[in-house]
Amino acid sequence: MSDYDAIIIGTGQAGPFLAWRLAAAGMKVAIAERKRFGGTCVNDGCTPTKTLVASAYAAHLARRAADYGVMVGRDVGVDMKRVKARKDAIVTEFSEGVRKGLEATENITVHAGHARFRSSHEVAVGDARLTAPRIFINVGGRATVPAIPGLDKVPYLTNTSMMDVDFLPRHLLIAGGSYIGLEFGQMYRRFGSAVTIIEMAPRLIQNEDEDVSAAVHDILAREGIDIRLNAKCISVTKRGDGIAMTLDCAKGAPEVVGSHLLLAVGRRPNTDDLGLDAAGVARDERGFITVDDALQTNVPGIWALGDCNGRGAFTHTSYNDFEIVAANLLDGASRRISDRIPAYALYTDPPLGRAGMTVAQARKAGKRVLVGQRPMTRVARAVEKGESQGFMKIVVDADSKAILGAAILGPGGDEAVHGALDAMYAKAPYTVLQQAMHIHPTVSELVPTILGELKPAE
Ligand SMILES: Cc1cc2nc3c(=O)[nH]c(=O)nc-3n(C[C@H](O)[C@H](O)[C@H](O)COP(=O)(O)OP(=O)(O)OC[C@H]3O[C@@H](n4cnc5c(N)ncnc54)[C@H](O)[C@@H]3O)c2cc1C
């Protein structure tokens, strides 16, 4: 039995940072990890996908070189083994950095293995029995494998097994037209695969406003990605050396045949084999650990951070969970999850940067909505870069003058959206941003302009 001041389960985007802060404050900390250090983001999420997106962008730009007057002289080829090797090198550097950083820190003991609660203050990792008055759960999630008829008889890939792919699938079928599916879809199309994205809903990324969905759909379709919507009746069967998927789509043939199948239909929390019942920790019906506004579970002394609490699904929400818990425990603060503003990006090219509410959400919240918007064809920087697909829009409350949200689909949209996000955190009326002088030529310079052209939302 080893006694600690704190036990952390999982080395995702909250655990390691919390371990370092608690250790620096003089606490004796145990941290458990059953797989690779750094969790999903580092090993099979953000880091590898954005590394692969960069390779795909290079291939795309090389093919378009002549548009810029640059003659590359031969067909563009993609060496998938080298693409994967580049990705692996970056992932290993990040993951090993987390492991070595934890192992080298005084006051931190790393336990490799699967952790399970034995009581509200005791955790088993292999043969080790750890006790502490404070336990922090940062176990993340994994890809959902849906109950598609026939799935038990065909091979399929998830975002995790995709990381081992070092060849070019002839025709990649992707079940799921949301963020993960779209990033992989555009990436593999640019590598040279035929790609079909199959989505049950009537549109892609259905949490976004319809104009955003439509613009992203258009960008992907122009690159030759086949998008099949309204796929209400999916089943799969083996067909030769490939996979046939029945769709029952409103448009197009009711079946599509590909060489490989990627499931990108959501994620579920890693809370099913954690011994939560032994600790008395409550979960909701989908398995997410129930937490209050300060990340505390129903059991005093146990917190849940990151994707496993269902209050965020991003690296930055998990990291923000760490900041909230650390500030409340160590700095005497009373920070809350509800103080944060939703923000995220879709890393297609061009990327979509999103902050706050969509127009639909603002309307649903009963706001009188004003919108300023402009296509990227009227943004000098986008035109100069030869990347003028997409558009930008800002959503404003006509009564309070508060900025409610923003969507920037265009070059650097993931960066440019932070101007609106920070103004929202500052609780500044839109007029402050409207009168700001921005740098020319940038995508951001049009934010003040469109705020001067607000109109009631259509
Ligand atoms: C393909 C893909 C792309 C993504 N892209 C982005 C992006 O661009 N931007 C973004 O913000 N987010 C992105 N995400 C989401 C992001 O990866 C997660 O939100 C983020 O990793 C937060 O995770 P976490 O801290 O909750 O835990 P995780 O990162 O999931 O880590 C949990 C860790 O706990 C360990 N663990 C689990 N159970 C146990 C146990 N019982 N004992 C010991 N260890 C255990 C796991 O092995 C894992 O290492 C992406 C996700 C995917 C799948």
The ligand as an ORCA input file, in Angstrom:
! r2SCAN-3c Opt
* xyz 0 1
  C      -9.181     11.944    -34.645
  C      -9.311     12.982    -33.554
  C      -8.907     14.260    -33.792
  C      -9.025     15.223    -32.795
  N      -8.643     16.494    -33.072
  C      -8.754     17.437    -32.121
  C      -8.328     18.760    -32.365
  O      -7.835     19.080    -33.448
  N      -8.453     19.682    -31.376
  C      -8.977     19.338    -30.167
  O      -9.081     20.211    -29.301
  N      -9.397     18.094    -29.893
  C      -9.291     17.127    -30.840
  N      -9.681     15.861    -30.557
  C     -10.230     15.551    -29.215
  C      -9.077     15.406    -28.212
  O      -8.166     14.429    -28.652
  C      -9.603     15.053    -26.820
  O     -10.661     15.906    -26.504
  C      -8.466     15.242    -25.829
  O      -7.493     14.257    -26.066
  C      -8.907     15.287    -24.384
  O      -8.729     14.091    -23.801
  P      -8.693     13.815    -22.255
  O      -7.773     14.698    -21.521
  O     -10.076     13.729    -21.800
  O      -8.090     12.326    -22.253
  P      -7.344     11.488    -23.348
  O      -6.448     12.338    -24.163
  O      -8.319     10.638    -24.061
  O      -6.396     10.587    -22.447
  C      -6.889      9.685    -21.522
  C      -5.749      8.789    -21.093
  O      -6.173      7.961    -20.028
  C      -5.661      6.659    -20.197
  N      -6.535      5.748    -19.478
  C      -7.850      5.480    -19.716
  N      -8.337      4.643    -18.810
  C      -7.314      4.350    -17.969
  C      -7.207      3.520    -16.817
  N      -8.245      2.862    -16.343
  N      -6.002      3.431    -16.213
  C      -4.927      4.118    -16.684
  N      -4.986      4.922    -17.768
  C      -6.172      5.033    -18.395
  C      -5.695      6.471    -21.710
  O      -4.784      5.452    -22.112
  C      -5.274      7.844    -22.193
  O      -3.872      7.934    -22.315
  C      -9.552     14.869    -31.525
  C      -9.942     13.557    -31.275
  C      -9.816     12.615    -32.276
  C     -10.242     11.209    -31.968
*
